[in-house]
């Protein structure tokens, strides 16, 4: 089969005005960036508001292997399939980070014949939104250090400054740095560090804002640190929000692209899936919800993470109600959850894992069952998508289907990677059926619950934990947050994506364990508190042979080696 890049570069793109026309968006709402991407003016939301509301579908997954299970590819394939069954669809996905693109993971435009194109444009800068987030974040960082240098009138505790710097690269050497070295005019000497741009609270704010006033208000609420008395100091206190909002003005507008089959795609924002909510923007969905029969979006990692946050964080911000959830399942992921195999990113699958064994698939079925339950606990209809790989065996697909049907979930085998939209028509029909069921969507916890009650609800009802424990430091931080009025916020639990539990070595659906909260942090502008349960790297490193070593351009400037 041809490479993803070769397929993308051979695509026949439709004019963006024609793509927008399918959505009911007039040309005057487009701001072209070259020939194959455009920003959509926010005024399009009001212009579209009287159009019918699309059915709202989120694509999630079982707990993935380190290789990923193809959620984006499935999202694109499902969107393309809708036109094959007589429906229209708009797709909404996150923008990839340059860090993983040049690292081991590669890009995130989908794959095979279910891609967003041009894939090299999507994976490399796009319209510069990530750079705007980087600049806005670091503007605030500069104002924090300037405030310290000019006397620290707000009384920031040097040992409790929580705002760091960001950069959109994988660079482990920047995780911990000393700033202010040099002479008296070079600032205050202190320890800080860099995170990757996707993990910035500014990115989460961009993804959750519903208007320019909302964006600015959220930026004002960012907490940069605390006084010795544990009182918060905000970006508003430092008069930083206006400049940050100005930098982000154009970044708030969603980007319009298309798939290989000319299905409209809204690409916008890219919040980290571990310490943030891992979903594309609310703004894109507010536009997309009135542009087709179906709006299909994607949530990061497994249903215990991205989908839970989609329901309890993103839907709270948008006010939109989902009609169905697709759970992507693969043979290799279910075999991994049998506990018999070890999968390492960047290395081939174990040979024994490739042998036909429906029993190994069934042995890992607990994870799929639990993720189906995690969708149902929010009152949403689940549809299991069996993402077929070339090396799969039919008996293994049958085993997955049996597990799904035992749980009362719809299920379909999908070959969209190889066959494009035509290969996902059975999945499309199953999703259409699920969307016709009456919705009983509800949040997992009320706003009025305490932070500890919210954390316990997610831990016990979604993760399957027996309870929650707190270090003394985390308990004090929780008390501080409640006292400062942060208790009304949602929770976004930072844990491994490689297990439903907080232990990445535990496969399947473990029970009887305790969720260990070692630290609590607040993204007040984004609107959530994130308890840290395990070691979360917010600045990834590069492997021995990162993708950056293979990417190049030819004499005509065409991108080479991107995956």
C-alpha positions in Angstrom: 0.0 0.0 0.0 1.2 3.5 -0.7 2.5 5.7 2.1 0.1 8.1 3.8 2.2 11.0 2.4 2.1 9.7 -1.1 -1.7 9.2 -0.9 -2.1 12.7 0.5 0.0 14.3 -2.2 -2.0 12.5 -4.9 -5.3 13.8 -3.6 -7.7 15.8 -5.8 -8.8 18.7 -3.6 -12.0 20.6 -4.1 -12.0 24.4 -3.8 -12.6 25.4 -0.2 -15.5 27.6 -1.3 -17.2 24.4 -2.5 -16.3 22.6 0.8 -17.8 25.5 2.8 -20.8 25.5 0.4 -21.6 22.0 1.5 -21.7 23.3 5.0 -23.9 26.2 4.2 -21.1 28.7 4.9 -20.9 31.6 2.5 -17.5 32.7 1.0 -17.6 35.9 3.0 -17.0 33.9 6.2 -13.8 32.4 4.9 -10.2 33.8 5.4 -8.0 31.8 3.0 -4.6 30.6 4.0 -3.2 29.5 0.7 -5.3 27.2 -1.5 -6.1 24.3 0.9 -7.0 25.8 4.3 -9.1 28.7 5.5 -10.1 30.2 8.8 -13.8 30.6 9.5 -14.9 33.9 10.9 -16.7 33.6 14.3 -19.7 35.5 12.8 -20.5 32.3 11.0 -22.0 31.0 14.2 -24.8 33.5 14.2 -25.3 33.1 10.4 -25.8 29.3 10.8 -27.9 29.3 14.0 -31.2 28.8 12.3 -30.1 25.7 10.3 -31.0 22.2 11.6 -28.9 20.8 14.4 -26.6 17.8 13.4 -26.5 14.6 15.3 -23.4 14.9 17.6 -21.1 11.9 17.6 -17.8 11.5 19.6 -15.2 8.9 18.7 -13.3 7.3 21.6 -11.6 4.0 22.1 -10.7 1.2 24.4 -7.4 1.7 26.4 -4.8 1.9 23.6 -1.5 0.2 23.0 1.5 2.7 22.9 1.0 2.6 19.1 -2.6 4.1 19.2 -5.6 2.3 17.7 -6.6 4.7 14.9 -9.3 7.0 16.4 -8.5 9.8 14.0 -8.4 7.5 11.0 -11.8 6.0 12.2 -13.2 9.5 12.7 -12.2 10.5 9.1 -13.4 7.2 7.7 -16.8 7.5 9.4 -17.2 11.0 8.2 -16.4 10.0 4.6 -18.8 7.0 4.9 -21.8 9.1 5.6 -22.0 10.3 2.0 -21.9 6.7 0.9 -25.1 6.0 2.8 -26.9 9.2 1.7 -26.0 11.5 4.7 -23.8 14.5 5.1 -21.1 14.9 7.7 -18.7 17.5 9.1 -15.6 16.3 11.0 -13.9 18.1 13.9 -10.5 17.1 15.1 -7.5 18.5 17.0 -4.5 20.0 15.4 -1.3 17.9 15.9 1.6 19.1 17.9 5.0 19.4 16.2 6.6 17.5 19.2 5.0 14.1 18.5 5.1 14.8 14.7 8.9 15.0 14.8 9.2 12.4 17.6 8.1 8.8 17.6 4.3 9.0 17.2 4.2 10.9 13.9 1.4 13.2 12.7 -2.3 13.0 13.3 -4.1 13.5 10.0 -5.6 10.0 9.9 -4.1 7.4 7.6 -4.4 5.4 4.5 -7.5 6.4 2.5 -9.1 8.1 5.5 -7.0 11.2 5.8 -7.3 15.0 6.2 -5.4 16.6 3.4 -2.9 18.0 2.7 -1.5 16.0 5.6 1.9 17.8 5.5 0.1 21.1 6.0 -2.0 19.8 8.8 1.0 18.3 10.6 3.4 21.2 10.0 2.2 24.6 11.5 -1.1 24.8 9.7 -2.2 28.5 10.2 0.1 29.1 13.2 -2.4 28.6 16.0 0.1 26.6 18.1 2.7 29.4 17.7 0.1 31.9 18.9 -0.6 29.8 22.0 3.1 29.6 22.6 3.5 33.3 22.3 0.5 34.2 24.5 1.7 31.7 27.2 5.2 33.1 27.1 4.0 36.6 27.2 2.5 35.9 30.5 5.7 34.1 31.6 7.7 37.3 30.7 5.2 39.5 32.7 5.5 37.2 35.7 9.3 37.5 35.7 9.1 41.3 35.0 6.8 41.6 38.0 9.3 39.8 40.2 12.2 42.0 38.9 10.3 45.2 39.6 9.6 44.5 43.2 6.9 41.8 43.3 4.1 44.1 44.4 1.6 41.1 44.4 3.8 39.2 46.9 4.3 36.0 44.8 5.9 33.2 46.8 9.1 32.3 44.8 8.6 28.7 45.9 5.0 28.6 44.7 5.0 30.1 41.2 3.1 27.6 39.0 3.4 29.3 35.6 6.2 27.9 33.5 7.1 28.4 29.8 6.2 26.4 26.7 7.6 25.3 23.4 6.2 23.1 20.7 9.0 20.6 20.5 10.1 17.4 22.4 13.1 18.5 24.4 13.8 16.8 27.7 16.7 19.2 28.5 14.2 22.0 29.0 12.1 20.3 31.6 14.0 22.1 34.4 15.9 25.3 33.9 17.3 28.3 35.7 16.3 31.7 34.4 17.7 35.2 35.3 21.4 34.2 35.2 23.8 37.0 34.4 23.9 40.6 35.7 21.5 42.7 37.7 19.6 43.7 34.6 18.9 40.1 33.5 16.1 39.4 35.8 15.5 37.4 39.0 17.3 34.1 39.3 14.9 31.3 39.9 14.2 27.7 38.9 11.4 27.1 36.4 11.0 24.9 33.2 9.3 24.3 29.9 6.3 22.2 29.0 5.2 21.3 25.5 2.7 23.9 24.0 -0.1 21.3 23.9 0.0 21.1 27.7 -0.4 24.9 28.2 -3.5 26.1 30.0 -3.8 28.7 27.2 -4.3 25.8 24.8 -7.1 24.4 27.0 -8.6 27.8 27.2 -8.5 28.2 23.4 -10.3 24.9 23.0 -13.0 25.7 25.5 -13.8 29.4 24.8 -17.1 30.3 23.1 -16.4 33.9 22.2 -13.8 36.7 22.4 -15.2 38.0 25.7 -15.2 34.4 27.1 -11.6 34.0 25.9 -10.4 37.1 27.6 -12.3 36.4 30.8 -10.7 32.9 31.0 -7.3 34.3 30.4 -7.8 36.8 33.3 -8.6 33.9 35.6 -5.3 32.0 35.0 -3.5 31.5 38.3 0.3 32.0 37.9 1.2 31.4 41.6 0.3 32.0 45.2 1.3 34.3 48.0 2.9 32.9 51.2 -0.6 33.0 52.6 -1.8 30.7 49.7 -3.8 33.5 48.0 -3.9 33.1 44.2 -2.2 35.7 41.9 -3.8 35.8 38.4 -3.0 37.0 34.9 -5.6 39.6 35.5 -3.6 40.9 38.5 -0.6 41.3 36.3 -2.7 43.0 33.5 -1.7 40.4 31.0 -5.0 39.1 29.7 -5.5 41.9 27.1 -2.2 41.3 25.3 -2.7 37.5 25.4 -6.2 37.9 23.9 -4.8 40.1 21.1 -2.1 37.4 20.3 -4.9 34.7 20.2 -7.4 36.8 18.2 -7.0 34.9 14.9 -6.2 31.6 16.6 -9.7 31.4 18.0 -11.1 31.0 14.5 -11.4 27.3 13.5 -9.5 26.0 10.4 -11.4 24.5 7.5 -9.8 21.6 5.5 -11.1 18.4 3.8 -10.7 14.7 3.6 -9.5 12.6 0.6 -13.2 12.3 -0.3 -13.8 16.0 0.1 -15.7 15.8 3.4 -15.5 19.0 5.4 -13.1 19.0 8.4 -12.7 21.6 11.1 -9.2 21.4 12.6 -8.8 23.5 15.8 -6.8 23.5 19.0 -4.8 20.6 20.4 -4.9 20.3 24.2 -2.8 17.6 25.9 -4.7 14.3 26.6 -3.1 13.7 29.9 -3.3 16.9 32.0 -6.0 18.6 29.9 -9.2 17.5 28.3 -7.8 16.2 25.0 -10.5 17.4 22.7 -10.8 19.8 19.7 -12.4 23.1 20.2 -15.9 24.1 21.3 -15.8 26.8 18.7 -15.4 24.3 15.9 -18.3 22.3 17.2 -20.6 25.4 17.6 -20.0 26.0 13.9 -20.1 22.4 12.8 -23.3 21.5 14.7 -25.3 23.4 12.0 -23.5 22.3 8.9 -24.4 18.7 8.2 -26.6 15.8 9.2 -23.8 14.5 11.5 -21.0 16.3 13.4 -18.3 13.7 14.2 -15.5 14.6 16.6 -12.8 12.8 18.4 -11.7 12.5 22.1 -8.1 11.6 23.0 -7.0 8.3 24.4 -9.4 5.7 25.8 -13.0 6.4 26.9 -11.9 6.6 30.5 -10.0 9.7 29.6 -10.9 11.6 26.5 -14.6 10.7 26.4 -15.1 11.3 30.1 -13.6 14.7 29.7 -15.6 15.3 26.5 -18.8 14.6 28.5 -18.0 16.4 31.8 -15.7 19.3 30.6 -16.3 20.0 27.0 -20.1 19.5 26.9 -20.4 21.7 30.0 -18.6 24.5 28.2 -20.5 24.1 24.9 -24.0 23.2 26.0 -24.1 20.6 23.3 -25.5 17.1 24.0 -24.0 14.0 22.3 -26.2 11.5 20.5 -23.8 8.5 20.3 -20.2 7.5 21.0 -18.0 5.3 18.8 -15.5 3.1 20.7 -12.6 2.0 18.5 -11.4 -1.5 19.3 -8.5 -3.4 17.6 -7.4 -7.0 17.8 -3.9 -5.9 19.0 -5.2 -3.8 21.8 -7.5 -6.5 23.1 -4.7 -9.0 22.9 -2.5 -6.6 24.9 -5.2 -6.5 27.6 -5.0 -10.3 27.9 -1.8 -9.6 29.8 0.2 -12.0 27.6 2.1 -9.5 25.5 4.2 -6.4 25.7 4.0 -3.6 23.1 6.7 -1.0 22.8 6.3 2.2 20.7 8.7 2.2 17.7 9.2 -1.6 17.8 7.4 -4.3 15.9 4.6 -6.2 17.6 5.6 -9.5 19.2 5.4 -12.3 16.6 3.2 -14.4 18.9 0.7 -11.5 19.0 0.2 -11.8 15.2 -0.9 -15.4 15.3 -4.6 -16.2 15.0 -6.0 -16.4 18.6 -9.6 -15.4 19.3 -9.0 -16.7 22.8 -6.4 -14.0 23.5 -8.9 -11.4 22.2 -11.6 -12.7 24.6 -9.0 -12.7 27.4 -8.6 -8.9 27.0 -12.4 -8.3 26.7 -12.7 -6.8 30.2 -11.3 -3.5 28.9 -13.9 -3.2 26.1 -16.7 -4.2 28.5 -15.6 -1.5 31.0 -15.3 1.2 28.3 -18.8 0.4 27.0 -20.0 0.9 30.6 -18.1 4.2 30.8 -20.1 5.5 27.9 -23.4 4.2 29.2 -22.9 5.7 32.7 -23.3 9.1 30.9 -26.5 8.0 29.2 -25.0 7.8 25.7 -25.4 5.0 23.2 -22.2 3.2 22.4 -21.1 1.8 19.0 -18.1 -0.5 18.8 -15.9 0.1 15.7 -13.6 -2.8 15.0 -10.7 -1.1 13.2 -9.5 -3.8 10.9 -5.8 -4.2 10.4 -4.4 -6.2 7.4 -2.9 -8.9 9.7 -6.1 -9.5 11.6 -8.0 -12.8 11.4 -11.8 -13.0 10.8 -12.2 -15.2 13.9 -10.7 -12.4 16.0 -13.1 -9.9 14.7 -15.9 -12.3 15.5 -14.6 -12.5 19.1 -14.7 -8.7 19.5 -18.2 -8.5 18.0 -19.4 -11.2 20.5 -18.1 -9.2 23.4 -19.8 -6.0 22.2 -23.1 -7.7 21.6 -23.0 -9.4 25.0 -22.9 -5.8 26.4 -25.8 -4.8 24.2 -23.7 -2.5 22.0 -23.9 -2.1 18.3 -20.8 -3.2 16.5 -19.3 -3.1 12.9 -16.1 -4.1 11.3 -14.5 -1.1 9.4 -11.9 -1.2 6.7 -11.7 2.6 6.2 -7.8 2.6 6.2 -7.7 0.6 3.1 -11.1 1.3 1.5 -11.8 4.9 2.6 -15.4 5.8 3.3 -16.8 2.8 1.5 -15.1 0.6 4.1 -16.9 2.3 6.9 -20.5 2.1 5.6 -21.5 -0.6 8.1 -20.2 1.5 10.9 -22.0 4.6 9.5 -25.3 2.7 9.5 -24.8 1.5 13.1 -24.0 5.1 14.2 -27.1 6.4 12.5 -29.2 3.8 14.3 -27.6 4.7 17.6 -28.3 8.4 17.1 -32.0 7.7 16.6 -32.3 6.3 20.2 -33.7 8.8 22.8 -30.8 10.6 24.5 -30.4 10.4 28.3 -27.1 12.3 28.5 -26.1 13.5 31.9 -22.9 14.6 33.7 -21.2 12.3 36.0 -21.2 14.8 38.9 -23.0 18.1 39.6 -21.1 21.5 39.8 -22.1 21.8 43.4 -20.1 18.6 44.5 -16.8 19.1 46.3 -13.6 18.5 44.4 -13.0 15.3 46.4 -16.5 14.1 45.6 -15.9 14.8 41.9 -12.6 13.0 41.9 -14.2 10.0 43.7 -17.0 9.9 41.2 -14.6 9.6 38.2 -12.3 7.2 40.1 -15.0 4.7 41.2 -17.5 5.0 38.4 -15.2 5.3 35.4 -11.8 3.9 36.4 -13.2 1.1 38.6 -11.1 2.2 41.7 -12.1 1.2 45.2 -11.4 4.7 46.5 -9.0 7.6 46.4 -6.0 8.5 48.6 -4.3 11.9 49.0 -0.8 12.8 50.0 -0.7 15.5 52.8 0.4 18.0 50.2 -2.4 17.2 47.8 -4.9 17.4 50.7 -3.7 20.8 51.6 -3.9 22.0 48.0 -7.4 20.7 47.7 -8.4 22.7 50.8 -6.7 25.8 49.4 -8.6 25.4 46.1 -12.0 25.0 47.9 -11.2 28.1 50.1 -10.3 30.1 47.0 -13.6 29.2 45.3 -12.2 26.6 42.8 -14.5 23.9 44.2 -17.1 24.6 41.6 -14.7 23.6 38.7 -14.7 20.3 36.9 -11.9 17.8 37.5 -9.5 16.5 34.9 -7.6 13.6 36.4 -4.0 13.4 35.1 -3.0 9.7 34.9 -1.5 7.2 32.4 -3.4 6.6 29.2 -2.1 3.0 29.0 -4.4 1.6 31.7 -7.8 2.4 33.0 -6.1 2.5 36.4 -3.3 4.9 37.4 -0.7 2.1 36.9 0.4 1.7 33.3 1.4 -1.9 33.8 -2.2 -3.0 34.7 -4.1 -4.2 31.7 -7.8 -5.1 31.3 -10.1 -3.5 33.8 -8.5 -3.8 37.2 -10.6 -3.4 40.4 -9.9 -3.1 44.1 -7.1 -0.5 43.7 -6.9 3.0 45.1 -6.3 6.1 43.0 -3.3 7.9 44.5 -3.5 11.7 44.2 0.0 13.1 44.9 -0.5 16.7 43.8 -3.3 19.0 42.8 -3.1 21.8 40.3 -5.7 24.3 39.1 -6.3 25.5 35.5 -8.8 28.1 36.7 -9.1 29.8 33.3 -9.8 26.6 31.5 -12.3 25.7 34.2 -10.9 22.5 35.8 -8.7 21.3 38.6 -6.3 18.5 37.7 -5.2 16.0 40.3 -1.9 14.3 39.4 -1.9 10.6 39.8 1.4 9.2 38.6 4.3 10.6 36.7 3.1 12.9 33.9 5.7 14.2 31.5 4.5 17.6 30.2 7.7 18.0 28.1 8.3 14.8 26.1 11.8 13.7 25.0 13.0 12.4 21.7 13.8 8.7 21.1 17.0 7.2 19.5 15.6 7.5 16.0 13.0 10.3 16.0 10.9 11.0 12.9 12.8 14.3 12.6 15.8 12.4 11.3 13.8 11.1 8.3 11.9 14.3 7.3 13.2 16.4 4.5 12.3 18.4 1.3 13.1 17.7 -2.3 14.5 20.2 -4.9 10.9 21.5 -5.6 10.2 22.0 -1.8 7.9 18.9 -1.5 7.9 17.4 2.0 9.5 13.9 2.3 9.4 11.3 5.0 6.5 12.6 7.0 4.2 10.0 8.6 
